[in-house]
Amino acid sequence: MIQEFGSNEKENNNKKKRIILTDHNLPEKARKVLLSGVGRNFEICNFSDFRKELSNRVEVILLASPRSGLVSKDNLLLFKNLRMIQTLSAGVDYLDFEAIPKAVVVCGNVGAYADQIAEHVFAMILCFSKNLILQHQNLSKGIFTRKPDSRFLKGKTIGILGAGGIGRAVAKIAKAFGMRTIGINRSGKLAPHFDSMFRMRSLNRVLRVSDFVVIALPLTKKTRNLIDRKRLALMKKDCILVNIARGPIIVEEDLYNHLKANPDFKCALDVWWKYPEDRWNKKAKVKFSQHYPFFDLPNFLGTPHSSGDVPEGEEIAALQAARNIVNFVKGRPVKGCADRSEYL
């Protein structure tokens, strides 16, 4: 139950407590983990119950939606003692780092959605590799053919751009299929489940040799428009490209033109360049479109940014975010600290 601020008695009892302010109704298990971990000097306040006179007590923000207004420029000016912003999402590219004071630690919820997204990645890979949609359509039309045009995953090379939580989870599944796993990260240091690892300067080399390419990078100044027509041309003619990171990492026009010109090249997207206004409302059915008619192409597959959406997902994400906040308050190492220089 979210702490309410309705009576004078409650205010007097809590006036010295520091506040964890959130725009999310935390699952009960995550709320208990958070409160038991940070100690009696903290309380949780929901943004909908918040009053301006409590601003100086806010030390941590747990942010679920950029549309809530919780971290607007005006609000951030009020939170004089803010020390940490923890997002429920893995990415933090939507935050206004210009407005966030330099002393505030910003953490993305890295790895919280890794396993469920990795499963989605392989659902897309298998859908294309085994031609499931085409075979289904043929049978529905009365066409029964056993043309051996499926792809055998064993022994193939999968290039994973980004070796964080999602990248490692994808590599783990790939190894179960007997695939060769190569990756890109900042350091070039080998990560679990990878056979080889390279720095970004070797990106072109990774693209050339990969039968499958999975993008699991954050969207930053350096990764925006990373995959353009030149890099698409480097990939194998029958490569399967999957993007579950952020749409603008790929140049939209270049991808569309490449798919049109190369019918054996396939692409599956769960992330987009343009979103509906009500994208954060998971119950809403809203109109969706892009600048190019990707869905007219037979070598394209799309899902509505749903790769992390499983019934258990909200609790998994909230628990990890809660534990990260506890570690921060206790002075222990935290996950997902954003380098603001990559976003400014």
MITOR-910077 format. One line per 10 residues: number of its first residue (from 1); for each residue x, y, z of C-alpha. Coordinates in nm, 2 decimals. Example, Ala and Ser with C-alpha at 12.3 -4.5 7.8 and 13.67 -1.06 7.14 Angstrom:
<sites>
1 = 1.23 -0.45 0.78 ~ 1.37 -0.11 0.71
</sites>
This chain:
<sites>
1 = 0.00 0.00 0.00 ~ 0.15 0.34 -0.10 ~ 0.21 0.58 0.18 ~ -0.06 0.85 0.20 ~ -0.02 1.20 0.34 ~ -0.37 1.27 0.46 ~ -0.36 1.35 0.83 ~ -0.16 1.58 1.05 ~ -0.07 1.28 1.28 ~ 0.08 1.09 0.99
11 = 0.28 1.40 0.88 ~ 0.41 1.46 1.23 ~ 0.52 1.09 1.26 ~ 0.69 1.10 0.92 ~ 0.82 1.45 0.89 ~ 1.18 1.35 0.93 ~ 1.17 1.06 0.70 ~ 1.34 1.07 0.36 ~ 1.13 1.00 0.05 ~ 1.15 0.76 -0.23
21 = 0.91 0.92 -0.48 ~ 0.76 0.71 -0.76 ~ 0.50 0.73 -1.04 ~ 0.44 0.35 -1.02 ~ 0.21 0.14 -0.80 ~ 0.48 -0.10 -0.69 ~ 0.39 -0.47 -0.66 ~ 0.37 -0.56 -0.29 ~ 0.68 -0.79 -0.30 ~ 0.89 -0.51 -0.44
31 = 0.76 -0.25 -0.20 ~ 0.85 -0.48 0.10 ~ 1.20 -0.54 -0.04 ~ 1.25 -0.17 -0.08 ~ 1.13 -0.06 0.26 ~ 1.30 -0.34 0.45 ~ 1.62 -0.27 0.27 ~ 1.64 0.11 0.31 ~ 1.54 0.11 0.67 ~ 1.30 0.31 0.88
41 = 1.44 0.65 0.78 ~ 1.27 0.62 0.44 ~ 0.91 0.60 0.32 ~ 0.76 0.55 -0.03 ~ 0.54 0.83 -0.17 ~ 0.33 0.80 -0.49 ~ 0.36 1.10 -0.72 ~ -0.02 1.13 -0.73 ~ -0.02 1.19 -0.35 ~ 0.28 1.42 -0.35
51 = 0.28 1.78 -0.22 ~ 0.53 2.05 -0.30 ~ 0.62 2.12 0.07 ~ 0.77 1.77 0.09 ~ 1.02 1.83 -0.20 ~ 1.33 1.87 0.02 ~ 1.28 1.52 0.16 ~ 1.29 1.35 -0.18 ~ 1.62 1.16 -0.22 ~ 1.54 0.89 -0.47
61 = 1.30 0.88 -0.76 ~ 1.17 0.55 -0.91 ~ 1.05 0.64 -1.25 ~ 0.82 0.43 -1.46 ~ 0.68 0.66 -1.73 ~ 0.83 0.97 -1.89 ~ 0.48 1.09 -1.94 ~ 0.40 1.12 -1.57 ~ 0.58 1.45 -1.54 ~ 0.77 1.33 -1.23
71 = 1.11 1.44 -1.37 ~ 1.00 1.75 -1.55 ~ 1.24 2.05 -1.54 ~ 1.02 2.23 -1.29 ~ 1.00 1.93 -1.05 ~ 1.37 1.86 -1.06 ~ 1.43 2.22 -0.95 ~ 1.23 2.15 -0.64 ~ 1.41 1.83 -0.54 ~ 1.71 2.00 -0.38
81 = 1.83 1.68 -0.20 ~ 1.77 1.43 -0.49 ~ 2.05 1.18 -0.51 ~ 1.93 0.91 -0.74 ~ 1.69 0.85 -1.03 ~ 1.62 0.48 -1.10 ~ 1.41 0.40 -1.41 ~ 1.19 0.09 -1.43 ~ 1.29 0.07 -1.80 ~ 1.63 -0.06 -1.91
91 = 1.70 0.24 -2.14 ~ 1.74 0.60 -2.02 ~ 1.76 0.78 -2.35 ~ 1.42 0.95 -2.30 ~ 1.55 1.15 -2.00 ~ 1.65 1.51 -2.02 ~ 2.00 1.50 -1.89 ~ 2.04 1.87 -1.93 ~ 1.78 1.92 -1.65 ~ 1.91 1.65 -1.42
101 = 2.18 1.79 -1.17 ~ 2.52 1.65 -1.23 ~ 2.54 1.51 -0.87 ~ 2.23 1.29 -0.93 ~ 2.31 0.92 -1.01 ~ 2.09 0.79 -1.30 ~ 2.04 0.42 -1.33 ~ 1.87 0.22 -1.59 ~ 1.71 -0.11 -1.50 ~ 1.96 -0.31 -1.70
111 = 1.90 -0.68 -1.73 ~ 1.56 -0.67 -1.57 ~ 1.39 -0.78 -1.90 ~ 1.68 -0.98 -2.04 ~ 1.55 -1.34 -2.03 ~ 1.20 -1.25 -2.16 ~ 1.34 -1.04 -2.44 ~ 1.60 -1.30 -2.54 ~ 1.31 -1.55 -2.58 ~ 1.13 -1.30 -2.80
121 = 1.45 -1.26 -3.01 ~ 1.46 -1.63 -3.08 ~ 1.09 -1.64 -3.15 ~ 1.17 -1.40 -3.43 ~ 1.48 -1.58 -3.55 ~ 1.30 -1.91 -3.56 ~ 1.00 -1.77 -3.73 ~ 1.22 -1.65 -4.02 ~ 1.46 -1.94 -4.01 ~ 1.19 -2.20 -4.04
131 = 0.97 -1.99 -4.27 ~ 0.67 -2.05 -4.04 ~ 0.46 -1.77 -4.18 ~ 0.51 -1.86 -4.54 ~ 0.45 -2.23 -4.48 ~ 0.13 -2.15 -4.28 ~ 0.01 -1.93 -4.57 ~ 0.08 -2.19 -4.83 ~ -0.11 -2.46 -4.64 ~ -0.40 -2.22 -4.58
141 = -0.42 -2.18 -4.96 ~ -0.41 -2.56 -5.01 ~ -0.04 -2.57 -5.12 ~ 0.14 -2.86 -4.97 ~ 0.52 -2.84 -5.04 ~ 0.82 -2.96 -4.85 ~ 1.08 -2.75 -5.01 ~ 1.39 -2.76 -4.79 ~ 1.44 -2.39 -4.75 ~ 1.46 -2.37 -4.37
151 = 1.78 -2.26 -4.20 ~ 1.97 -2.48 -3.96 ~ 2.09 -2.28 -3.67 ~ 2.35 -2.51 -3.54 ~ 2.70 -2.40 -3.65 ~ 2.58 -2.06 -3.76 ~ 2.73 -1.73 -3.64 ~ 2.52 -1.48 -3.44 ~ 2.66 -1.13 -3.40 ~ 2.52 -0.96 -3.09
161 = 2.57 -0.59 -3.07 ~ 2.58 -0.51 -2.70 ~ 2.68 -0.76 -2.44 ~ 2.48 -0.64 -2.14 ~ 2.20 -0.84 -1.97 ~ 2.00 -0.88 -2.29 ~ 2.30 -0.96 -2.51 ~ 2.42 -1.22 -2.27 ~ 2.08 -1.38 -2.24 ~ 2.06 -1.40 -2.62
171 = 2.40 -1.56 -2.64 ~ 2.31 -1.82 -2.37 ~ 2.01 -1.94 -2.58 ~ 2.22 -1.93 -2.90 ~ 2.48 -2.16 -2.74 ~ 2.20 -2.41 -2.66 ~ 2.13 -2.42 -3.04 ~ 2.50 -2.49 -3.10 ~ 2.56 -2.15 -3.26 ~ 2.89 -1.95 -3.27
181 = 2.84 -1.63 -3.06 ~ 3.04 -1.31 -3.13 ~ 2.97 -0.98 -2.97 ~ 3.04 -0.61 -2.95 ~ 3.10 -0.42 -2.63 ~ 3.29 -0.12 -2.51 ~ 3.59 -0.30 -2.36 ~ 3.63 -0.60 -2.59 ~ 3.64 -0.81 -2.28 ~ 3.49 -1.15 -2.32
191 = 3.15 -1.19 -2.15 ~ 2.97 -1.51 -2.05 ~ 2.83 -1.73 -2.33 ~ 3.03 -1.55 -2.60 ~ 3.30 -1.72 -2.81 ~ 3.46 -1.39 -2.91 ~ 3.42 -1.02 -2.82 ~ 3.52 -0.71 -3.01 ~ 3.51 -0.34 -2.96 ~ 3.29 -0.11 -3.16
201 = 3.58 -0.03 -3.40 ~ 3.55 -0.39 -3.52 ~ 3.17 -0.36 -3.59 ~ 3.21 -0.39 -3.97 ~ 3.41 -0.72 -3.93 ~ 3.13 -0.86 -3.70 ~ 2.86 -0.76 -3.95 ~ 3.04 -0.93 -4.24 ~ 3.07 -1.27 -4.08 ~ 2.74 -1.30 -3.90
211 = 2.45 -1.51 -4.02 ~ 2.22 -1.34 -3.77 ~ 2.27 -0.99 -3.62 ~ 2.09 -0.89 -3.29 ~ 2.10 -0.52 -3.18 ~ 2.10 -0.49 -2.80 ~ 2.27 -0.15 -2.76 ~ 2.15 0.16 -2.57 ~ 2.05 0.46 -2.78 ~ 2.33 0.72 -2.73
221 = 2.50 0.99 -2.94 ~ 2.74 0.72 -3.07 ~ 2.48 0.45 -3.16 ~ 2.21 0.67 -3.32 ~ 2.21 0.59 -3.70 ~ 2.48 0.33 -3.64 ~ 2.33 0.09 -3.89 ~ 2.31 0.27 -4.22 ~ 2.30 0.17 -4.58 ~ 2.68 0.11 -4.59
231 = 2.67 -0.12 -4.29 ~ 2.36 -0.30 -4.41 ~ 2.54 -0.37 -4.74 ~ 2.82 -0.53 -4.54 ~ 2.59 -0.80 -4.40 ~ 2.53 -1.13 -4.57 ~ 2.26 -1.13 -4.84 ~ 2.05 -1.38 -4.64 ~ 2.13 -1.23 -4.29 ~ 1.85 -1.21 -4.04
241 = 1.86 -0.88 -3.85 ~ 1.67 -0.84 -3.52 ~ 1.64 -0.51 -3.33 ~ 1.50 -0.51 -2.97 ~ 1.70 -0.20 -2.86 ~ 1.59 0.13 -3.00 ~ 1.46 0.21 -3.35 ~ 1.69 0.51 -3.43 ~ 2.00 0.29 -3.40 ~ 1.90 0.19 -3.76
251 = 1.85 0.45 -4.03 ~ 1.48 0.39 -4.12 ~ 1.49 0.48 -4.49 ~ 1.81 0.28 -4.55 ~ 1.66 -0.03 -4.39 ~ 1.34 -0.01 -4.60 ~ 1.54 0.03 -4.92 ~ 1.77 -0.25 -4.83 ~ 1.48 -0.49 -4.76 ~ 1.31 -0.40 -5.09
261 = 1.63 -0.45 -5.29 ~ 1.74 -0.77 -5.11 ~ 1.44 -1.01 -5.07 ~ 1.66 -1.28 -4.90 ~ 1.76 -1.04 -4.63 ~ 1.52 -1.04 -4.34 ~ 1.45 -0.80 -4.05 ~ 1.25 -0.83 -3.73 ~ 1.18 -0.52 -3.52 ~ 1.02 -0.48 -3.18
271 = 1.13 -0.11 -3.16 ~ 1.03 0.18 -3.38 ~ 1.11 0.53 -3.50 ~ 0.76 0.66 -3.44 ~ 0.53 0.57 -3.16 ~ 0.16 0.64 -3.09 ~ 0.09 0.91 -2.84 ~ -0.06 0.66 -2.60 ~ 0.22 0.40 -2.63 ~ 0.26 0.37 -2.26
281 = -0.09 0.25 -2.20 ~ -0.06 -0.12 -2.26 ~ -0.44 -0.16 -2.26 ~ -0.51 0.09 -2.54 ~ -0.55 0.00 -2.90 ~ -0.41 0.29 -3.09 ~ -0.33 0.36 -3.45 ~ 0.02 0.27 -3.55 ~ 0.22 0.37 -3.86 ~ 0.58 0.44 -3.98
291 = 0.73 0.66 -4.25 ~ 0.78 0.36 -4.48 ~ 0.54 0.07 -4.56 ~ 0.75 -0.20 -4.39 ~ 0.45 -0.43 -4.34 ~ 0.40 -0.46 -4.72 ~ 0.74 -0.65 -4.74 ~ 0.74 -1.03 -4.71 ~ 1.09 -1.02 -4.55 ~ 0.98 -0.81 -4.26
301 = 0.83 -0.89 -3.91 ~ 0.72 -0.65 -3.65 ~ 0.59 -0.65 -3.29 ~ 0.47 -0.36 -3.08 ~ 0.76 -0.31 -2.84 ~ 0.63 -0.61 -2.65 ~ 0.94 -0.83 -2.62 ~ 0.96 -0.78 -2.25 ~ 0.59 -0.81 -2.18 ~ 0.51 -1.13 -1.98
311 = 0.28 -1.16 -1.68 ~ 0.58 -1.19 -1.45 ~ 0.76 -0.90 -1.60 ~ 0.63 -0.61 -1.39 ~ 0.73 -0.78 -1.06 ~ 1.07 -0.89 -1.20 ~ 1.15 -0.53 -1.31 ~ 1.02 -0.37 -0.99 ~ 1.22 -0.61 -0.77 ~ 1.54 -0.54 -0.95
321 = 1.49 -0.17 -0.94 ~ 1.41 -0.19 -0.57 ~ 1.72 -0.39 -0.50 ~ 1.93 -0.14 -0.69 ~ 1.79 0.15 -0.49 ~ 1.87 -0.04 -0.17 ~ 2.22 -0.09 -0.28 ~ 2.26 0.28 -0.35 ~ 2.12 0.39 -0.02 ~ 2.35 0.14 0.16
331 = 2.65 0.26 -0.03 ~ 2.70 -0.06 -0.22 ~ 2.77 -0.09 -0.60 ~ 2.47 -0.04 -0.83 ~ 2.38 -0.15 -1.18 ~ 2.31 0.05 -1.49 ~ 2.48 0.38 -1.40 ~ 2.43 0.61 -1.70 ~ 2.72 0.80 -1.84 ~ 2.56 1.14 -1.90
341 = 2.82 1.24 -2.16 ~ 2.67 0.98 -2.39 ~ 2.33 1.16 -2.39 ~ 2.42 1.53 -2.36
</sites>
